[in-house]
């Protein structure tokens, strides 16, 4: 049973016993699903480290109490109110004050089923962000020169997300690549080519080189104990004479979020989405708006995990017309588009979307998803968080958004 810490505030006019009596319907529902630890304000120094922590507003008249304790509450405060004993009114006043004070939170109120769903979402999000603590994230090579708004503050990410960012010289990948003989990758080359429904531009020799690079990067992942990484793939092309698209595709498939072009913000978004959903992701360019009013646009990139697709074709890399890329084909389905960004990953955008088709425009990257988003496309044209965005299969908006909010990120 999942642990849940309920920091419980109630008026000095109410006894502790009356809190459980007055709110028994809600508290019985919570106790039926969670191992609940009640913590009262004077006990905050003994707040358990384990389990999600939320605030139970037991009555009106607690606003000043919550304000006095705010620095010992979670960064994102979930206020639970069933509406009895003026709990909703107090919660709204507290939430308003928190926003004026630059703090974040929300009120869970409504039918008990709605409150329980909210508790479930945030409890699961707490588990998700716990997975981020201690993760080692590699930046292999400097970010590509055109990514002028996609870096993060390493120290801030350590404090806010608990991840360690590590810079790794690109030369280490090159040396590893040069040391791997063709014979070592023959079997994986055959398997990758056999599973494709077609092979267009690349020769088998080109696929062998791509697999040698995959092996070299995988060795770097093991050497540095990386849980995720982003690669300045374009700077590798002149020295290795191949592209990193296949390496990133296969490592994403193996559960190691792997991003392109040294884009730190998008990689961290991929890592957060994986933690929140357990799903692999597709990093892509917003490439073309097809219909502003209908919220339809194409996202494209040259690498996608084969397991995210229904079928794939082996292609060359679009920009360089060299190396090996993956053209993924996915049948129509629901998807989620998300991006978290800023130097401290303080903002995010998220939208449910419907994949209508996979297009084959020769002037775009190889995997092309024609999506209809729920959110208006003005975001991309007026407030976009950088270029690259992250796409995951299915409607995953609730768990992703809950996790990002607990990470102190706000919707843009």
N, C-alpha and C positions, 0 to 999 in steps of 0.2 A: 504494500500500500504506500502510495507517495506521501511524503511528509509535507505538511503545510503549517506555517507559522502565522497565526492571526494576532497581530498587535491590536489589542482591544481597548477602545476609548469609550467611556460612558460618563455621564454627568455624575458629579459627586452626590447628587440626590438619589442615585440608583445604587442598589447593592449589587455585588457580583452575582448573587443568586438570581436576581431579577433579570439580569442580562440574558441568562440562559433560558429563563422562563419566557420572557417577552419575545425572544427571537428563536424559539425552539424549532419552528418549522424549517427555517433556513439552516440553522446550525445542525439539525438532525440530518438534513440532506448532505451537508458538507462532511459530517462525521461518518456518513455511510460510504464515503468514497475516499477520504483522506485520513491520514494519521495526524490529527490536529494537536498543535501545541499552542495554547493561549498564553500570550505575553501581555502583561499590563504595563502601563507607562513606567512605573517605578522599577520594572524588571528588565528594561531594555538593555542594560549592561550584560544581561545573560542571554541575549538573543542567539539562538542556535545558528551555526554556520550552514547546517544541512537543511535543505528544503526551500521551497518558495516562501516568500514573506509578503503578506498583504495586510491591509488595515481594515478592521471591522469597526464601523461607526455604529455604536450601540444606542446613541441618543443625540438629541440636540445639546447645545451648550458645551461642546467639546472643542470648539474651534481654537481657543487659546491654548488648550493642552496639546493639540496636534502641532500648532505653530511652535510651541516651546520645544517639541521633540523632533522637529523636522530634520535636523542634521543627523539624527540616528535612524532615520527611516530609509528605505531603499531609494535609489536615485529616481526611479519611476514608481510613483505611489499609486497602487490600486486600492481604491476606497470602496468597500462593500457596504451597501445600504439596502435594507429591505423596505424602507419607508416608514417603519414603525418608530414611535418615540421621537419623531422629528429627525430621524437619521438622514433622510434624503436632503432636507433643507440644510443641515449642518455640512453634509458632504459637498453640496454645491458651493457653499461659502468657502470651504477649505480649498476646493479645486480652483476657485476664482483667485484666492490669495496666492496659491502656489504659482499660478501663471504670472501674476503680477511680480512675484519674487523670482521669476526666471526658472521655476521648477516645473517638472512634468508629471502628469498622472491622468487618471480617468476614474469615473464613478461606474461601478457595476450595479445597476438597479433595473428592476423589471420583474416579470414572473420568475419564480424560483428556477425554472428550467433555463431561462436566459442568464440569470446570475451564475448558475452552475457551469454553463457553457463558457462564460467569460473566465471563471476561475480555472476551468480546465485549460483554456487557451494560454493563460498567463503562467500556470504551473508548468505546462509543457514547454513554454518559451524559456522559463527559468532553467529547466533541464538542458535546453538547447544551448543557451549561452554559457552554462557551466562547462559544456564541451569545448568552448573556445579557450578557456583558461589553460595556459601552459603550451598552447600550440606554437610551433616554430614555422614562420612564414619566410620563404626565401625570395629575394629580389635578385635574379640572375642577370647581371648586366644592368647598366643604367636604363631608366625608362626611355623609350623612343623620343626623339627631339620634338615631335609634333604633339606629344601629350603634355601640354603646358598647364593643365589644371587637374591632374590625376594622381598627384603624390599625396602622401599622408605624413603626419608627424609621428615618428616612430615611438617617442616617449609617451605621447598621448595615447597611442594604441595599446601600449603596455598597461597604462593605467585604466583605460576605459574598457578594453576588451580582454586584457590579460594575455595578449599574444606578443611574441618576440619577433621582431623583424630583423632579418640577417641579410647583409649584402654579400653576394658571391660573384667573383670575377668571371666574366664570360670565357676567359682563357681556359678555365678549368674544364668547361664543357668541350671546348675545341680539342684540348689535349686528350680528354677521354674518348672523344669521337675518333681521333686519329689512331688510337691504340686498339680499337675494336676491329678485328678482321671480319671480312664478309661472311666467312663460314659460320661465325657465331650467331648470325641472325637469319640463316636460311629458313629455318622452320617457321619462325614468326612471320617472315616475309610471305611464305607460301600460304599460311593461314589467313593473313590479312587480305591477300589477293583473292583467295578462294571464296571468302565470305562476301566479297563485293558482288553486286549484280552487274557491274561493268567496269572496265578500265579504259579510260580515254587517252590522255596524253602521255602519262609516264611509262617508261620502260621498266622492266623488272629491275635493272641495275639502279634506277632512280629510287625504287621502293626499298632496295637493300640499303642505300645510303640513308634514307629516312629512318629505317629501323636501327641502323648503327647510332644515329643521333638519339633516338628514343632510348636505347640501352645506355648511352653515355649520360643522359639526363637522369635516368632512373638511378644510376650509380651515384650521382650527385645528391639525389633525394635521400638515398640511404646513408651516404657519408655525413650529411649535415642533419640527419633526422628531421627532414622537412615534412610538415603536415600539409603544406600548400606552397605554391611558388608561382611567380610570374617571370616570364622570359623575354628578354629583348631579342626576339626571333629574327628581326630584319638584319641586325648586325652580324648574325651568324651566317647569312647567305654567302657573302664573299669568301669566307674562310672555310666553310664546310661544303659549299656548292650544293647545299640542299636546304630545305625549310623545316621548321619545327612543328608544322601542323599535325603530322601523324603522332609525334611524341606527345603533344599536348592532348590530342584526342584519346590516346590509349591510357595516359596517366589519369585523365579525368574519369575514364571508365573504371579505373582501378581504385577510385575513391580518393585520389589526390587532386584537389582543385588546382588546375593549371591554367594560368591566364597568359594572354598574348601581350607583346610590346612593352613589357615592364609596367603595365598599368596596375598600380597598387590598390587603388580604390575599387576597381572592378574585381580584382582577385579577392579582396576582403569581403566584397558582397557575395561572391561565389561561396566563400567559406561559411559565411553566416547563413546563406540559404541551405547549404548542405547540412549544417548543424540543426536548423529548424525543421527541415523536411526529410532528411535522409536521402535526398535525390541529387543526382548529378545535374550540371547546368551547362548552358550554351552561352558563351560570351559573343556578342555580336554588335556590329555597327547599325544604328538606325540609318538605313541607306536611301529610302525614298518614301515620301508620303504620296499615297495614291488617291486618297479621298479624305480631305480634312473633316468634312461634315460627318462622315461615317466612321471616322477614327481608324482608317485603314492605312497601313504602311508596311514596308518590307524591312526586315532585319537580316543582315547577311554577314557571314565570316567564312574563313576557309578551313576551320577546324571544328569538329563536333564529335563527341564520343559516339562510336558506332552503336553502342547500346541505347543511346537516346533516340536513335532513328528506327524506322521500320525497314529501310533499305539504304544502302549507300553505294556511291560510285567513286572510284579512285580517279582523282583529277590532278592537274598541276596547280600551283599556287597562282591566284589571279593577278596580283600586282607584278610579280617577277616573271611570270610564265615559266617557272622552273620548279624543281623539287616535287613534292607530293602533297596534295590537299585532299580533303574529304568533302564530297557533295552528299549531304544527308538528305534523305527523303522521309518525311513524316506525314502520315495520314491526318486528315482534319481532326482536331481535338481541342479541348480547353488548355490554355497555358497561362502562365503568370510572367509578367515583365516587371523587373525590379532593378533599382540602382540605389545604393547608399554611397554617399560621397561627402567631400569636404576634407580639410586637413585632419579633422578629428572624427570623420565619418558621422557628422552631426545632422545630416539631412538625408531624406530618402524619398523616392518615388516608387509607387507600386500600382499595378493595374492587372486585373484579370483580362485575358484576351482569348480570342478564338482564332486558331490556325485555320485559314481558309484553303490554302494550297501552298505548295513549294514551287517557286518560280525558277526559271532558267535564263534569266537575263544575262547575256554575255558580258555586260559592263558592270557586273557586281561580283562580290566574292562568291565562292562556290555553293555554300549552303545558304539558301534564301527562303525565309519564312514570311509569307504574306499573312499578317495578323490584323484582326479587328479588335482594337482595345476598348475597354469600357470607359477609360478616362479620356478626356479631350486631348488632342494633340498639341494644344497651345503650350503645354509643358515643355515639349521638345524645342519649340521655337522661341520661347521666352525665358524658361527657367531650367533648362536641362542641366543635369548633373554630369557634365562631361559628355564624351562621345559614347563609349561602350556601355551597353546595358546587358543584363543577365536574364536569361529565359529558362524557365523550368516547366516541365510537363505537368499538366493538371492545374486546377484552381488551388493554389497554395497561399492565397493572400492572407488568410487569418493567422496561420502559424508564423509566417515570415514577418508580418507587421507586428505581431505581439513581441517577437524576439527583438526586432529593431527598436521598438519603443523601450523595452527593458534595457537596451544598450544606450539609452539616452539620445536616440536619434529622433528627429521630428519630421513629419511630412512636409514636403516643399510645396 
